Amino acid sequence: MKKKWLVSAVMIGLLATSACSEKEQAQAPATEVKQVVMETVKQEQATFVSELTGTLQPLEEAVVSFEVGGRVVELNRNEGDSVKAGDVLARVNAQDYSLQVASSNAVVQQTAAALSKVNNGAREQEVTQARLAIEKATAAYRKVQDDFKRIEKLYEEKAISKSEYENAQNGLTMAEKDLQNAQQAFSLITQGARAEDKDLSRASYNQAVVAKEMAATTLAKAQLRAPISGTILAKLSSTGTLVSPGTPVYQVGNIDTLKVVLAVPDHEISAWKEGETVSLELYGQKRDAKVVKIFPATNQSTGTIGVEVQLPNPRHDWFAGQVVKATKTLKGQEGIYVPIESVLSREQSEAHVFVNAGGKAVKTAVTIGQLTTDRLEIKSGLKAGDELIVKGADRLFDGDPIEAAGGIKP
């Protein structure tokens, strides 16, 4: 009787345990199917957005200064004024330079007259006077010669003394010299100056002309002219200031067009071409600029190559000295690139993603590569055609049931 009671008690316990187990199973919730966004993995070409900064500069710029010293007597331009190349911007006192010009003019006139006299020779009146002098000297010589012949005959006959004879002889010699002098004077007048005298006079004249031109050039430099067309960016002096050659007076720049030199990493330079367009941004405003020059050498200290871009600035509403950001999209190599948020952990040893395998999330280890604008290169672990979970992966565990919210992105 006691044995029978024990069997009955065991059976009642088993039935009770079975009932509790079924009750717990009935109360346990079903595993949650998580909503995710998926994307089909495919081969694509990477794109990079290169962002560089640079400072705006005038297309042309010049610091203008006098080439001569003096006291500034006129500064007729102010900041913001437009000027054209050759416009007078300022003047220094030019009185001393004007006197130098007047003095050099007088020297030119003097040397020109001397040269003209040498080249033209004697006047007609001077030639006539020289001819008459020869005739007079000739007549005197002939008379003295006749007298000497008579006295010489008398001396031979011992009719006169030796001293009288010598006096007559000396008179003949003097008359002969007078005739020779008259003939030489006539020859100089009729033949003109010697070649070396003409050369000397001509050289003096040329030297005077050069001095005159130098004085005139110096006088012109007392006016300060704009070397380029543009806008007055800075006024660096004032009226009454005593300036020396080279002292800055104005800064002039062409701001109708601005330029900026971008420091491009040398490994990206192959993507830049002269003539292409890049986007420049300044305080939210964007404008297109043109690449006009790629510098021929790498900066050894920065590892960059200068690229000059220019942009029109007709309203002068962008200013030299402002810092702009240049944006350019670059193309990389072809491969598998996925959204950054789909990769959990950036540590190479722990990087993984989740892929869809028959409605379940499968944790998959991946090897990551370079980062593009908003996508990450996957070197291994994924292949084209895989269904990658791109949103909601941070809530998943390996094997979780999943369901695509809104379908799978191609």
C-alpha positions as CSV (number, residue, x, y, z in Angstrom):
1,M,0.0,0.0,0.0
2,K,2.9,2.3,0.9
3,K,4.7,1.6,-2.5
4,K,1.6,2.4,-4.5
5,W,1.3,5.8,-2.7
6,L,4.9,6.7,-3.7
7,V,4.3,6.0,-7.4
8,S,1.3,8.2,-7.4
9,A,3.2,11.0,-5.8
10,V,6.0,10.9,-8.4
11,M,3.5,11.0,-11.3
12,I,1.7,13.9,-9.8
13,G,5.1,15.8,-9.5
14,L,6.0,15.1,-13.1
15,L,2.6,16.3,-14.3
16,A,3.0,19.5,-12.3
17,T,6.5,20.1,-13.7
18,S,5.3,19.5,-17.3
19,A,2.5,21.9,-16.7
20,C,4.8,24.6,-15.4
21,S,7.3,24.2,-18.3
22,E,4.5,24.5,-20.9
23,K,3.2,27.6,-19.0
24,E,6.7,29.2,-19.1
25,Q,7.1,28.5,-22.8
26,A,3.7,30.0,-23.5
27,Q,4.8,33.2,-21.6
28,A,8.3,33.5,-23.2
29,P,8.2,36.2,-26.0
30,A,9.2,35.3,-29.6
31,T,12.7,36.5,-30.8
32,E,12.5,40.1,-32.2
33,V,12.9,40.7,-35.9
34,K,15.0,43.9,-36.3
35,Q,14.4,46.5,-39.0
36,V,17.5,47.4,-40.9
37,V,18.6,49.2,-44.1
38,M,20.6,47.1,-46.5
39,E,22.6,47.8,-49.6
40,T,23.9,45.5,-52.3
41,V,27.7,45.5,-52.3
42,K,29.3,46.4,-55.7
43,Q,32.5,47.4,-57.3
44,E,32.8,51.2,-57.8
45,Q,35.3,53.9,-58.4
46,A,36.3,55.8,-55.3
47,T,35.8,59.6,-55.2
48,F,37.6,61.9,-52.8
49,V,36.8,65.5,-52.0
50,S,40.0,67.5,-51.6
51,E,39.6,70.6,-49.4
52,L,42.4,73.1,-49.4
53,T,42.6,76.7,-48.1
54,G,44.5,79.7,-49.4
55,T,44.6,83.5,-49.2
56,L,43.1,85.7,-51.9
57,Q,45.6,88.0,-53.6
58,P,45.3,90.7,-56.3
59,L,46.0,89.4,-59.8
60,E,48.7,92.0,-60.1
61,E,50.1,94.1,-57.3
62,A,52.8,96.8,-57.1
63,V,54.2,99.0,-54.3
64,V,54.8,102.3,-56.0
65,S,57.7,104.6,-55.0
66,F,59.6,107.6,-56.4
67,E,62.8,107.1,-58.3
68,V,64.1,110.5,-57.1
69,G,64.1,112.2,-53.7
70,G,62.3,115.3,-52.7
71,R,59.4,116.8,-50.7
72,V,56.0,115.5,-51.6
73,V,53.8,118.3,-52.9
74,E,50.9,116.4,-54.3
75,L,49.1,113.1,-53.4
76,N,45.8,113.1,-55.4
77,R,44.6,109.5,-55.0
78,N,43.1,107.7,-52.0
79,E,42.3,104.1,-51.0
80,G,39.7,102.6,-53.3
81,D,40.3,104.9,-56.2
82,S,40.6,103.2,-59.6
83,V,43.6,104.1,-61.7
84,K,45.0,103.3,-65.1
85,A,48.6,102.5,-66.0
86,G,50.4,105.8,-66.5
87,D,48.1,108.0,-64.4
88,V,49.9,110.5,-62.2
89,L,49.5,109.6,-58.5
90,A,51.9,112.0,-56.8
91,R,54.5,114.7,-57.3
92,V,57.6,115.9,-55.5
93,N,59.1,119.4,-55.6
94,A,60.8,119.6,-59.1
95,Q,62.4,123.0,-59.0
96,D,66.0,121.7,-58.8
97,Y,65.4,119.2,-61.6
98,S,63.9,122.0,-63.8
99,L,67.0,124.1,-63.3
100,Q,69.1,121.1,-64.4
101,V,67.1,120.8,-67.5
102,A,67.5,124.6,-68.3
103,S,71.3,124.4,-67.7
104,S,71.7,121.3,-69.9
105,N,69.7,123.1,-72.7
106,A,72.1,126.0,-72.6
107,V,75.1,123.7,-72.9
108,V,73.5,121.9,-75.9
109,Q,73.0,125.3,-77.6
110,Q,76.6,126.3,-77.0
111,T,78.2,123.1,-78.2
112,A,75.8,123.1,-81.2
113,A,77.1,126.5,-82.2
114,A,80.7,125.5,-81.9
115,L,80.1,122.4,-84.0
116,S,78.3,124.4,-86.7
117,K,81.2,126.8,-86.9
118,V,83.7,124.0,-87.3
119,N,81.7,122.2,-89.9
120,N,80.7,125.3,-91.9
121,G,84.2,126.9,-92.0
122,A,85.0,130.6,-92.4
123,R,82.6,133.2,-93.8
124,E,83.1,134.8,-97.2
125,Q,84.3,138.1,-95.7
126,E,87.1,136.2,-93.8
127,V,88.2,134.5,-97.0
128,T,88.4,137.9,-98.8
129,Q,90.4,139.5,-96.0
130,A,92.8,136.5,-96.1
131,R,93.2,136.9,-99.9
132,L,94.0,140.6,-99.6
133,A,96.5,139.9,-96.9
134,I,98.3,137.5,-99.3
135,E,98.3,140.1,-102.1
136,K,99.7,142.8,-99.7
137,A,102.4,140.5,-98.4
138,T,103.3,139.5,-102.0
139,A,103.7,143.1,-103.1
140,A,105.8,143.9,-100.1
141,Y,108.0,140.9,-100.6
142,R,108.6,141.8,-104.3
143,K,109.6,145.4,-103.4
144,V,112.0,144.2,-100.7
145,Q,113.4,141.6,-103.1
146,D,114.1,144.3,-105.8
147,D,115.7,146.5,-103.2
148,F,117.9,143.6,-102.0
149,K,119.1,142.9,-105.5
150,R,120.2,146.5,-105.9
151,I,121.9,146.6,-102.5
152,E,123.5,143.3,-103.1
153,K,125.1,144.6,-106.4
154,L,126.3,147.7,-104.5
155,Y,127.8,145.5,-101.8
156,E,129.7,143.5,-104.4
157,E,131.1,146.7,-105.8
158,K,132.0,147.7,-102.2
159,A,129.8,150.7,-102.5
160,I,128.0,150.1,-99.2
161,S,129.0,148.6,-95.9
162,K,128.4,145.1,-94.8
163,S,125.9,146.1,-92.1
164,E,123.8,147.9,-94.8
165,Y,123.9,144.7,-96.8
166,E,122.9,142.5,-93.8
167,N,120.0,144.8,-92.9
168,A,118.7,144.5,-96.5
169,Q,119.1,140.7,-96.3
170,N,117.1,140.5,-93.0
171,G,114.3,142.7,-94.4
172,L,114.0,140.2,-97.3
173,T,113.8,137.3,-94.9
174,M,111.0,139.0,-92.9
175,A,109.0,139.9,-96.0
176,E,109.2,136.3,-97.1
177,K,107.9,135.0,-93.7
178,D,105.1,137.5,-93.8
179,L,104.1,136.2,-97.1
180,Q,104.2,132.6,-95.9
181,N,102.1,133.4,-92.8
182,A,99.5,135.1,-95.0
183,Q,99.4,132.1,-97.3
184,Q,99.0,129.7,-94.4
185,A,96.2,131.7,-92.9
186,F,94.4,131.7,-96.2
187,S,94.9,127.9,-96.4
188,L,93.3,127.4,-92.9
189,I,90.3,129.5,-93.7
190,T,89.6,127.9,-97.1
191,Q,90.4,124.3,-96.1
192,G,88.4,124.3,-92.7
193,A,89.2,122.7,-89.3
194,R,91.1,119.5,-89.0
195,A,89.2,116.2,-88.7
196,E,90.2,115.8,-85.0
197,D,88.9,119.3,-84.2
198,K,85.6,118.4,-85.8
199,D,85.4,115.1,-83.9
200,L,86.1,116.8,-80.6
201,S,83.3,119.4,-81.3
202,R,80.9,116.7,-82.3
203,A,81.7,114.6,-79.1
204,S,81.1,117.7,-76.9
205,Y,77.8,118.3,-78.6
206,N,76.7,114.6,-78.2
207,Q,77.7,114.6,-74.5
208,A,75.6,117.8,-74.0
209,V,72.6,116.1,-75.6
210,V,72.9,113.1,-73.4
211,A,73.1,115.3,-70.3
212,K,70.0,117.1,-71.4
213,E,68.1,113.9,-71.9
214,M,69.2,112.6,-68.5
215,A,68.0,115.9,-66.9
216,A,64.7,115.7,-68.6
217,T,64.2,112.0,-67.5
218,T,65.0,113.0,-63.9
219,L,62.5,115.8,-64.1
220,A,59.8,113.4,-65.4
221,K,60.5,111.1,-62.4
222,A,59.4,113.9,-60.1
223,Q,55.9,112.7,-61.1
224,L,54.9,109.3,-59.7
225,R,52.8,107.3,-62.2
226,A,50.8,104.1,-61.8
227,P,52.7,101.1,-63.2
228,I,49.6,99.0,-63.7
229,S,45.8,99.5,-63.9
230,G,43.9,98.7,-60.8
231,T,42.8,100.0,-57.4
232,I,44.6,102.0,-54.8
233,L,44.9,99.4,-51.9
234,A,46.9,101.6,-49.5
235,K,48.2,105.2,-49.3
236,L,51.6,105.0,-47.5
237,S,52.7,108.6,-47.4
238,S,51.4,112.2,-47.0
239,T,51.8,115.7,-48.5
240,G,54.9,117.5,-47.1
241,T,56.8,114.3,-46.4
242,L,60.5,114.3,-47.5
243,V,61.0,111.0,-49.3
244,S,64.0,109.3,-50.7
245,P,64.2,107.1,-53.8
246,G,62.5,103.8,-53.1
247,T,60.2,105.0,-50.2
248,P,56.8,103.4,-50.7
249,V,54.0,105.9,-51.4
250,Y,51.1,103.8,-52.8
251,Q,50.1,100.1,-53.1
252,V,48.2,99.4,-56.3
253,G,46.5,96.1,-57.2
254,N,44.3,94.6,-59.8
255,I,41.3,93.2,-57.8
256,D,39.0,92.9,-60.8
257,T,40.4,89.4,-60.8
258,L,41.7,87.7,-57.7
259,K,44.1,84.7,-57.4
260,V,44.9,82.2,-54.8
261,V,47.8,79.7,-54.7
262,L,46.7,76.4,-53.3
263,A,49.2,74.0,-51.6
264,V,48.3,70.7,-53.2
265,P,49.8,67.5,-51.8
266,D,52.2,66.1,-54.4
267,H,50.4,62.7,-54.5
268,E,47.3,64.5,-55.7
269,I,48.9,66.8,-58.3
270,S,48.2,64.5,-61.2
271,A,44.5,65.1,-60.8
272,W,44.9,68.9,-61.4
273,K,44.9,70.3,-64.9
274,E,45.4,73.8,-66.2
275,G,42.1,75.2,-67.5
276,E,39.8,73.2,-65.3
277,T,37.3,74.6,-62.9
278,V,37.4,74.3,-59.1
279,S,34.9,75.7,-56.5
280,L,36.0,78.3,-54.0
281,E,33.9,79.0,-50.8
282,L,34.0,82.1,-48.6
283,Y,31.6,82.5,-45.7
284,G,29.0,80.2,-47.4
285,Q,29.3,81.9,-50.9
286,K,30.7,79.7,-53.6
287,R,32.2,80.8,-56.9
288,D,33.9,78.9,-59.7
289,A,37.6,79.6,-60.3
290,K,40.0,78.5,-63.1
291,V,43.3,76.7,-62.7
292,V,45.8,78.8,-64.7
293,K,49.2,77.6,-63.5
294,I,50.8,74.6,-61.9
295,F,54.1,75.3,-60.3
296,P,57.0,73.2,-61.6
297,A,58.6,72.2,-58.3
298,T,57.6,70.6,-55.0
299,N,58.1,72.6,-51.8
300,Q,60.6,70.4,-50.0
301,S,59.5,71.5,-46.5
302,T,55.7,70.9,-47.0
303,G,55.6,68.2,-49.7
304,T,53.1,70.3,-51.7
305,I,53.0,71.8,-55.2
306,G,51.6,75.3,-55.7
307,V,48.5,75.6,-58.0
308,E,47.3,79.1,-58.9
309,V,43.6,79.6,-59.6
310,Q,41.9,82.8,-60.6
311,L,38.4,84.0,-60.3
312,P,36.5,87.1,-61.6
313,N,35.7,89.8,-59.0
314,P,33.9,92.5,-60.9
315,R,31.9,93.8,-57.9
316,H,35.0,93.8,-55.6
317,D,33.0,92.1,-52.9
318,W,35.7,89.5,-52.2
319,F,38.8,91.0,-50.8
320,A,42.5,90.4,-51.0
321,G,43.7,88.8,-47.7
322,Q,40.6,86.7,-47.1
323,V,41.0,83.0,-46.7
324,V,38.9,80.8,-49.0
325,K,38.4,77.0,-49.1
326,A,38.8,75.2,-52.4
327,T,36.9,72.0,-53.1
328,K,37.8,69.5,-55.8
329,T,36.4,66.0,-56.4
330,L,39.2,63.5,-57.1
331,K,38.7,60.0,-58.6
332,G,40.5,57.0,-57.0
333,Q,41.0,53.4,-57.8
334,E,38.1,50.9,-58.3
335,G,37.1,48.6,-55.5
336,I,34.5,47.9,-52.8
337,Y,33.5,51.0,-50.8
338,V,30.8,51.0,-48.1
339,P,29.2,53.6,-45.9
340,I,31.3,54.5,-42.9
341,E,28.5,53.8,-40.4
342,S,28.2,50.2,-41.7
343,V,31.7,49.3,-40.4
344,L,31.7,48.6,-36.6
345,S,35.1,49.4,-35.1
346,R,37.9,51.0,-37.0
347,E,40.6,48.9,-35.4
348,Q,42.0,46.7,-38.2
349,S,41.9,43.6,-36.0
350,E,38.3,44.2,-34.8
351,A,36.7,45.7,-37.9
352,H,33.5,43.9,-38.9
353,V,30.2,44.4,-40.7
354,F,26.8,42.5,-40.7
355,V,25.5,40.9,-43.9
356,N,22.1,39.4,-44.6
357,A,22.2,35.6,-44.9
358,G,18.6,34.2,-45.3
359,G,17.1,36.8,-43.1
360,K,19.7,36.7,-40.3
361,A,22.5,39.1,-39.5
362,V,25.9,37.5,-39.9
363,K,28.9,39.1,-38.3
364,T,31.7,39.3,-40.9
365,A,35.2,40.4,-40.3
366,V,36.6,42.8,-42.9
367,T,39.9,44.4,-43.8
368,I,39.6,48.2,-44.3
369,G,41.5,50.5,-46.5
370,Q,41.5,54.2,-47.3
371,L,38.7,56.6,-46.4
372,T,37.0,58.5,-49.1
373,T,34.6,61.4,-48.6
374,D,31.9,59.3,-46.8
375,R,32.8,55.7,-47.7
376,L,35.4,53.3,-46.5
377,E,37.3,50.9,-48.7
378,I,36.9,47.2,-47.9
379,K,39.9,45.2,-49.1
380,S,38.7,41.8,-48.0
381,G,35.7,40.2,-46.3
382,L,33.0,41.3,-48.8
383,K,32.3,40.6,-52.4
384,A,30.1,42.1,-55.0
385,G,26.4,41.0,-54.5
386,D,26.5,40.7,-50.7
387,E,23.6,42.3,-48.9
388,L,25.3,44.7,-46.4
389,I,23.5,46.1,-43.5
390,V,24.2,49.9,-43.6
391,K,21.8,51.2,-41.0
392,G,20.9,49.5,-37.7
393,A,24.1,47.4,-37.5
394,D,25.0,48.9,-34.2
395,R,21.9,47.1,-32.6
396,L,22.6,43.7,-34.0
397,F,24.2,40.5,-32.6
398,D,25.4,37.6,-34.7
399,G,22.4,35.6,-35.9
400,D,19.7,38.1,-35.1
401,P,16.7,37.9,-37.4
402,I,16.4,40.9,-39.6
403,E,14.0,42.5,-42.1
404,A,14.8,45.2,-44.7
405,A,13.0,48.4,-44.0
406,G,11.8,49.8,-47.3
407,G,13.6,47.1,-49.4
408,I,17.3,46.7,-50.3
409,K,19.2,49.6,-51.9
410,P,20.8,48.6,-55.2
